[in-house]
Amino acid sequence: MSINQAAFQADIVTACTKHKKEHWRDDDYRACVVIEPGYFVKYDDYETLQPQIATQLYISHYAESQADAPRIPKVIHHFEGDQGYFVMEYIKLSDPSPSDLPESTVGGSSSFRTCHGSLRARSYPPWVLQGQ
């Protein structure tokens, strides 16, 4: 990382702690927060986050190698403190409701189907959990 790692981690912990303190009673509370200028951070028990981190790394690396794959958030950093922190790139939609949305989603997008089909056909390391 090109920035001061200790300061970066301290800022992440502070933001997550503040988010949890202010929102833990909300019905729609989730242990995740968006931090500008473009980070999406999940926080939880580090043991719980480890398989998520491994899967995100694997899928994002694979998607980068495929020209027609959807954009998958990159893992920026992860660390363990009082709990686990998983920092990903935050991808903000430029237009959340394109005019052709109903047509483009009928049956799923071709790039998603292609990527998903390619991923299902691959053999995975034992630490990547696969749904049935």
C-alpha positions in Angstrom: 0.0 0.0 0.0 1.3 3.4 -0.9 -0.3 5.2 2.1 0.6 4.7 5.7 -0.8 1.3 6.6 -1.2 2.0 10.3 -3.1 5.2 9.7 -5.2 3.6 7.0 -6.2 0.8 9.3 -6.9 3.2 12.2 -9.2 5.2 10.0 -11.0 2.0 8.9 -11.5 0.9 12.5 -12.7 4.3 13.5 -15.2 4.5 10.7 -16.5 1.0 11.4 -16.8 1.6 15.1 -18.7 4.8 14.5 -21.0 3.1 12.1 -21.7 0.2 14.5 -22.3 2.5 17.4 -24.7 4.7 15.4 -26.6 2.0 13.5 -26.5 -1.3 15.4 -30.2 -1.0 16.4 -31.4 -0.2 12.9 -33.6 -2.9 11.3 -31.5 -2.9 8.2 -28.1 -2.7 10.0 -25.3 -4.5 8.2 -21.7 -4.7 9.3 -20.4 -2.8 6.3 -19.8 0.8 5.4 -18.7 2.9 2.4 -15.7 5.1 3.1 -14.8 7.8 0.7 -12.9 8.1 -1.6 -14.0 4.7 -2.7 -13.8 1.9 -0.2 -16.4 -0.7 0.8 -15.5 -2.2 4.2 -17.0 -5.3 5.8 -16.2 -6.0 9.4 -17.0 -9.1 11.4 -15.2 -11.9 13.2 -12.0 -12.5 11.2 -12.7 -16.2 11.0 -16.0 -15.4 9.3 -14.4 -13.0 6.8 -11.5 -15.3 5.8 -13.5 -17.4 3.3 -15.2 -14.3 1.9 -11.9 -12.6 1.3 -10.5 -15.7 -0.4 -13.5 -16.0 -2.6 -13.5 -12.3 -3.5 -9.8 -12.5 -4.4 -10.3 -15.5 -6.6 -13.4 -14.2 -8.4 -12.0 -10.7 -8.9 -8.7 -12.1 -10.3 -10.6 -14.4 -12.7 -12.9 -11.6 -13.8 -9.9 -9.4 -14.6 -8.6 -12.0 -17.0 -11.9 -12.2 -19.0 -12.7 -9.4 -21.4 -16.5 -9.9 -21.2 -16.7 -10.5 -17.5 -18.6 -8.1 -15.2 -16.6 -5.7 -13.1 -15.9 -7.3 -9.7 -14.7 -5.2 -6.7 -11.0 -5.7 -6.0 -9.7 -6.6 -2.6 -7.7 -3.6 -1.4 -6.7 -4.8 2.1 -7.7 -7.0 5.0 -6.5 -7.1 8.5 -7.4 -8.3 12.0 -7.7 -6.0 15.0 -10.4 -6.2 17.6 -12.3 -8.0 14.8 -11.7 -8.6 11.1 -11.8 -5.8 8.4 -12.2 -6.5 4.7 -11.6 -3.5 2.5 -12.7 -3.6 -1.2 -13.0 -1.1 -3.9 -16.4 0.5 -4.0 -18.0 0.5 -7.4 -20.6 3.2 -7.7 -23.2 2.8 -10.4 -23.1 5.7 -12.9 -26.7 5.2 -13.8 -28.6 2.8 -11.6 -31.6 2.6 -13.9 -30.7 2.5 -17.6 -33.7 2.8 -20.0 -33.1 -0.7 -21.4 -32.9 -2.4 -17.9 -35.9 -4.7 -18.4 -34.6 -5.9 -21.8 -31.0 -6.3 -20.7 -31.9 -8.4 -17.7 -34.4 -10.8 -19.3 -32.7 -14.2 -18.8 -29.6 -12.5 -17.3 -26.9 -10.5 -19.1 -24.8 -12.4 -21.5 -21.6 -11.3 -19.8 -22.8 -12.6 -16.5 -24.0 -15.9 -18.0 -20.7 -16.3 -19.7 -18.7 -15.5 -16.6 -20.9 -17.6 -14.3 -20.8 -20.5 -16.8 -17.0 -20.3 -17.0 -16.7 -20.1 -13.3 -18.9 -23.1 -12.7 -17.0 -25.2 -15.2 -13.6 -24.5 -13.5 -12.1 -26.6 -10.7 -11.5 -24.6 -7.6 -9.0 -24.8 -4.7 -10.5 -26.5 -1.6 -10.9 -23.2 0.2 -13.4 -21.8 -2.3 -16.9 -22.8 -1.2 -19.3 -23.6 -4.1 -23.1 -23.3 -3.9 -25.1 -26.2 -5.2 
